[in-house]
Amino acid sequence: MSESSETVSNESLREELAGESALKTRSLWKDAVGRLLRNRLSVIGLVITILLLIGALFGPYIAPYTYTEQDLLNVAKMPSPDHWLGTDEIGRDLFSRVLWGARTATLVAIFTTFISVIIGVIIGAIAGYGGALADNITGRIIDIVMSVPGLLLAALIAVSIKEPVVTWAENIHDASGFPLFADTTWLDLLVVFGGLAFVSWPGYARLIRGQIFSLREEQYIEAAKSVGVSELKIALRHLLPNAIGPVIVTLTFSFSSAMVLESSLSYLGIGVQPPQASWGNMIASNIGSWSYRPWLVAVPALTLAIVTLGINFLGDGLNDALNPRSKRSI
């Protein structure tokens, strides 16, 4: 009888702990949204981010021209009613190419960030909850990757994997005749994904590791252990959900960082290749005209600057909203 009562008591305590944790999480998120919307800069950043996503999703339908279409009667023209942001040196509409470039930048940022978060969360959870040996091994790997400048490492990886990937695609195309493998656009993106994801995941791993170390000493975690909740269930149900706030903040900064790195790789000729529109290769192809046709460089450069600034404003707002104790008084 006593054993049955103890089992029922433990089950009730487990359910109570789960309910308290879920209620606490919902309340924190509700308060965070309110703080976010009261921050003017974060609202500006949110608007810019929404406009970016609209441009990425619907840009090809909004754009008056395709990214390769040429107007040979209006080559290198300043902004006009026919070409709102002007044309480049071979007559392509800059407004249209900026919208197509938004799709490229957003696609790279989303996939790179998604891959980085998945890898980082898994490795960080292993480091934080897998014991001293797992922590030491993952810690050394993270230190090695983070010791190399991100752009340099991404460029080295992109250069290293590009030729094998292209050769692999050519072999498949020769063997099957499948037209997808004759198009190099997605191969360029695949190379960029690989380089940027390898650079980005250690930050998430280190963040999750630190969060788990700080959270696993909380009273509700100790209480869950005392009533026999499994380690895996504690990690999935209590630790990771409560550690996800800082990950979301970091995700916004990684999103803008991925855009800058993609543009940098494309500027260096390693990333997305012309004629595919990328803000980086738009800057690179027109940099020689800066002194006498400044709008050719200014349009993609200012677009990149405004977008990354807006996303960083949103990230700062999320940081203040999700971590109110970290907000500095002015």
C-alpha positions as CSV (number, residue, x, y, z in Angstrom):
1,M,0.0,0.0,0.0
2,S,2.8,2.4,1.0
3,E,4.7,1.7,-2.3
4,S,1.5,2.4,-4.3
5,S,1.0,5.7,-2.5
6,E,4.6,6.7,-3.0
7,T,4.3,5.9,-6.8
8,V,1.1,8.0,-7.0
9,S,2.8,10.8,-5.1
10,N,5.9,10.8,-7.4
11,E,3.7,10.8,-10.5
12,S,1.7,13.8,-9.1
13,L,4.9,15.6,-8.3
14,R,6.2,15.0,-11.8
15,E,3.1,16.4,-13.3
16,E,3.1,19.4,-11.0
17,L,6.8,20.1,-11.9
18,A,6.0,19.9,-15.6
19,G,3.0,22.2,-15.2
20,E,4.9,24.8,-13.2
21,S,7.7,24.7,-15.8
22,A,5.3,25.2,-18.7
23,L,3.4,28.0,-16.9
24,K,6.7,29.7,-16.1
25,T,7.8,29.5,-19.7
26,R,4.5,30.9,-21.1
27,S,4.6,33.8,-18.6
28,L,8.2,34.6,-19.5
29,W,7.4,34.6,-23.2
30,K,4.4,36.9,-22.8
31,D,6.4,39.4,-20.7
32,A,9.2,39.2,-23.3
33,V,6.9,40.1,-26.2
34,G,5.6,43.1,-24.3
35,R,9.1,44.4,-23.6
36,L,10.1,43.8,-27.2
37,L,7.2,45.9,-28.6
38,R,8.0,48.8,-26.2
39,N,11.5,49.1,-27.6
40,R,11.4,51.5,-30.6
41,L,14.7,50.3,-32.2
42,S,13.6,46.7,-31.9
43,V,10.3,47.5,-33.6
44,I,12.2,49.3,-36.4
45,G,14.4,46.2,-36.7
46,L,11.3,44.0,-36.8
47,V,9.8,46.0,-39.6
48,I,13.1,45.9,-41.6
49,T,13.3,42.1,-41.1
50,I,9.7,41.6,-42.2
51,L,10.4,43.7,-45.3
52,L,13.4,41.6,-46.0
53,L,11.4,38.4,-45.8
54,I,8.7,39.9,-48.0
55,G,11.4,40.9,-50.5
56,A,12.9,37.4,-50.4
57,L,9.6,35.6,-50.8
58,F,7.9,37.9,-53.3
59,G,10.8,39.8,-54.8
60,P,10.8,38.0,-58.1
61,Y,7.1,38.8,-58.5
62,I,7.5,42.4,-57.4
63,A,10.6,43.1,-59.5
64,P,9.8,44.8,-62.8
65,Y,12.7,42.8,-64.5
66,T,14.5,39.6,-64.1
67,Y,18.0,39.6,-62.6
68,T,19.6,39.0,-66.1
69,E,17.3,41.2,-68.2
70,Q,19.2,44.0,-70.0
71,D,18.0,47.4,-71.2
72,L,20.8,48.2,-73.7
73,L,19.3,51.7,-74.3
74,N,19.8,52.6,-70.7
75,V,23.2,51.3,-69.7
76,A,24.7,52.7,-66.4
77,K,21.9,55.1,-66.0
78,M,21.0,56.9,-62.7
79,P,17.7,56.3,-61.0
80,S,14.7,57.1,-63.2
81,P,10.9,56.3,-63.4
82,D,11.8,53.2,-65.6
83,H,14.6,52.1,-63.3
84,W,14.0,53.2,-59.7
85,L,17.6,52.6,-58.5
86,G,19.3,52.9,-61.9
87,T,21.0,50.3,-64.1
88,D,24.4,48.7,-64.0
89,E,27.1,48.8,-66.7
90,I,25.3,46.2,-68.9
91,G,21.8,47.6,-68.5
92,R,20.4,45.4,-65.7
93,D,17.9,47.0,-63.3
94,L,19.4,47.5,-59.9
95,F,16.1,47.5,-58.0
96,S,15.3,44.1,-59.5
97,R,18.7,42.7,-58.7
98,V,18.5,44.0,-55.1
99,L,15.3,42.1,-54.7
100,W,16.8,38.9,-56.2
101,G,19.8,39.4,-54.0
102,A,17.6,39.6,-50.9
103,R,16.3,36.1,-51.8
104,T,19.9,34.9,-52.1
105,A,21.0,36.5,-48.8
106,T,17.9,35.2,-46.9
107,L,18.2,31.7,-48.3
108,V,21.8,31.5,-47.3
109,A,21.2,33.0,-43.8
110,I,18.2,30.7,-43.1
111,F,19.8,27.5,-44.1
112,T,23.2,28.3,-42.6
113,T,21.6,29.4,-39.3
114,F,19.3,26.3,-39.2
115,I,22.2,23.9,-39.8
116,S,24.4,25.7,-37.3
117,V,21.7,25.7,-34.6
118,I,21.0,22.0,-35.0
119,I,24.7,21.0,-34.8
120,G,25.5,23.5,-32.0
121,V,22.5,22.5,-29.8
122,I,23.3,18.8,-30.1
123,I,27.0,19.2,-29.4
124,G,26.4,21.8,-26.6
125,A,23.9,19.4,-25.0
126,I,26.4,16.6,-25.1
127,A,29.1,18.9,-23.6
128,G,26.8,20.1,-20.9
129,Y,25.2,16.9,-19.9
130,G,27.6,14.2,-21.1
131,G,30.2,14.3,-18.4
132,A,33.7,15.6,-18.0
133,L,35.2,13.5,-20.9
134,A,32.5,14.7,-23.4
135,D,32.9,18.3,-22.2
136,N,36.7,18.2,-22.7
137,I,36.6,16.7,-26.2
138,T,33.9,19.0,-27.5
139,G,35.5,22.0,-25.7
140,R,38.8,21.4,-27.5
141,I,37.0,21.1,-30.9
142,I,35.1,24.3,-30.3
143,D,38.3,26.1,-29.3
144,I,40.1,25.0,-32.4
145,V,37.3,26.1,-34.8
146,M,36.8,29.4,-33.0
147,S,40.6,30.2,-33.0
148,V,40.5,30.8,-36.8
149,P,38.9,34.0,-38.1
150,G,35.4,33.2,-39.5
151,L,35.8,34.7,-42.9
152,L,39.2,33.0,-43.5
153,L,37.9,29.6,-42.4
154,A,34.7,29.9,-44.4
155,A,36.7,30.9,-47.5
156,L,39.2,28.0,-47.0
157,I,36.3,25.5,-46.6
158,A,34.4,26.9,-49.6
159,V,37.5,26.7,-51.8
160,S,38.3,23.2,-50.6
161,I,34.9,21.7,-51.2
162,K,33.9,23.6,-54.4
163,E,35.9,21.6,-56.9
164,P,34.9,18.2,-55.5
165,V,31.2,19.3,-55.4
166,V,31.3,20.5,-59.0
167,T,33.1,17.4,-60.2
168,W,30.6,15.2,-58.4
169,A,27.7,17.1,-60.0
170,E,29.3,16.9,-63.5
171,N,29.7,13.1,-63.1
172,I,26.1,12.7,-62.1
173,H,25.0,14.9,-65.0
174,D,27.1,12.9,-67.5
175,A,25.8,9.6,-66.2
176,S,22.1,10.5,-65.9
177,G,21.6,13.6,-68.0
178,F,19.6,15.1,-65.2
179,P,19.4,18.9,-65.9
180,L,19.5,19.9,-62.2
181,F,23.2,18.9,-62.0
182,A,24.1,21.1,-65.0
183,D,23.0,24.3,-63.1
184,T,25.8,25.6,-60.9
185,T,23.7,28.1,-59.0
186,W,22.6,25.6,-56.3
187,L,26.2,24.3,-56.2
188,D,27.4,27.8,-55.3
189,L,24.8,28.0,-52.6
190,L,25.7,24.5,-51.3
191,V,29.4,25.5,-51.0
192,V,28.4,28.7,-49.1
193,F,26.1,26.7,-46.8
194,G,29.0,24.3,-46.0
195,G,31.6,27.0,-45.3
196,L,29.3,29.3,-43.2
197,A,27.7,26.5,-41.2
198,F,31.1,25.1,-40.2
199,V,32.1,28.6,-39.0
200,S,28.9,29.3,-37.1
201,W,28.0,26.2,-35.0
202,P,30.6,26.5,-32.2
203,G,29.0,29.7,-30.8
204,Y,25.7,27.8,-30.3
205,A,27.4,24.8,-28.8
206,R,29.3,27.0,-26.2
207,L,26.1,28.9,-25.4
208,I,24.0,25.8,-24.9
209,R,26.8,24.2,-22.8
210,G,26.9,27.3,-20.5
211,Q,23.1,27.4,-20.2
212,I,22.8,23.8,-19.2
213,F,25.6,24.1,-16.6
214,S,23.7,27.0,-15.0
215,L,20.3,25.5,-15.2
216,R,21.0,22.0,-14.1
217,E,21.6,23.2,-10.5
218,E,18.1,24.9,-10.3
219,Q,15.7,23.5,-7.7
220,Y,13.1,22.3,-10.1
221,I,15.8,20.2,-11.9
222,E,17.0,18.7,-8.6
223,A,13.3,18.0,-7.7
224,A,12.8,16.2,-11.0
225,K,15.9,14.1,-10.4
226,S,14.7,13.2,-6.9
227,V,11.4,11.8,-8.1
228,G,13.1,9.6,-10.8
229,V,12.7,11.6,-14.0
230,S,15.2,10.3,-16.5
231,E,18.2,12.4,-17.6
232,L,17.0,12.5,-21.2
233,K,13.6,13.7,-20.2
234,I,15.1,16.4,-18.0
235,A,17.3,17.6,-20.8
236,L,14.5,17.6,-23.4
237,R,11.6,18.8,-21.2
238,H,13.3,21.3,-18.8
239,L,16.9,22.2,-19.8
240,L,16.6,22.8,-23.5
241,P,13.3,24.8,-23.5
242,N,14.6,27.1,-20.7
243,A,17.9,27.5,-22.5
244,I,16.4,28.4,-25.8
245,G,15.9,32.2,-25.1
246,P,19.6,33.1,-25.4
247,V,19.8,30.9,-28.5
248,I,17.0,32.9,-30.2
249,V,18.9,36.1,-29.4
250,T,22.1,34.7,-30.8
251,L,20.2,33.4,-33.9
252,T,19.3,36.9,-34.9
253,F,22.9,38.1,-34.8
254,S,24.0,34.9,-36.6
255,F,21.4,35.6,-39.3
256,S,22.9,39.1,-40.1
257,S,26.4,37.7,-39.7
258,A,25.7,35.0,-42.3
259,M,24.5,37.6,-44.7
260,V,27.7,39.7,-44.3
261,L,29.8,36.6,-44.7
262,E,27.9,35.4,-47.8
263,S,28.4,38.9,-49.3
264,S,32.1,38.8,-48.4
265,L,32.6,35.4,-50.0
266,S,30.7,36.5,-53.1
267,Y,32.7,39.7,-53.2
268,L,35.9,37.6,-53.2
269,G,34.5,35.5,-56.0
270,I,34.2,32.3,-53.8
271,G,30.5,32.4,-53.1
272,V,27.5,33.1,-55.4
273,Q,28.7,33.6,-59.0
274,P,27.3,36.1,-61.6
275,P,24.9,36.4,-63.2
276,Q,23.1,35.2,-60.1
277,A,22.2,38.2,-58.0
278,S,24.0,38.6,-54.7
279,W,24.7,41.9,-52.9
280,G,28.3,40.9,-52.6
281,N,29.0,40.2,-56.3
282,M,27.0,43.3,-57.2
283,I,29.5,45.4,-55.2
284,A,32.4,43.5,-56.6
285,S,31.4,43.8,-60.2
286,N,30.9,47.6,-59.9
287,I,33.6,48.6,-57.5
288,G,35.8,50.0,-60.3
289,S,33.0,52.5,-61.1
290,W,32.8,53.9,-57.6
291,S,34.4,57.2,-58.4
292,Y,32.1,58.2,-61.3
293,R,29.0,55.9,-60.9
294,P,28.7,55.6,-57.1
295,W,25.1,54.4,-57.1
296,L,26.2,51.1,-58.6
297,V,28.1,50.3,-55.4
298,A,26.0,52.4,-53.0
299,V,22.7,50.6,-53.7
300,P,23.7,47.0,-52.8
301,A,26.1,48.2,-50.0
302,L,23.5,50.4,-48.3
303,T,20.9,47.6,-48.7
304,L,23.2,45.2,-46.9
305,A,24.0,47.8,-44.2
306,I,20.4,48.7,-43.5
307,V,19.3,45.0,-43.4
308,T,22.1,43.9,-41.1
309,L,21.6,47.0,-38.8
310,G,17.8,46.3,-38.6
311,I,18.3,42.6,-37.7
312,N,20.9,43.6,-35.1
313,F,18.4,46.1,-33.6
314,L,15.9,43.3,-33.4
315,G,18.5,41.1,-31.8
316,D,19.3,43.8,-29.2
317,G,15.6,44.1,-28.5
318,L,15.2,40.4,-28.1
319,N,18.2,40.3,-25.7
320,D,16.6,43.0,-23.5
321,A,13.2,41.3,-23.7
322,L,14.4,37.8,-22.9
323,N,17.2,38.8,-20.5
324,P,15.8,41.9,-18.7
325,R,18.5,41.7,-16.0
326,S,21.2,42.2,-18.7
327,K,19.7,45.6,-19.8
328,R,22.0,48.4,-19.0
329,S,20.7,51.6,-17.4
330,I,21.4,54.7,-19.4
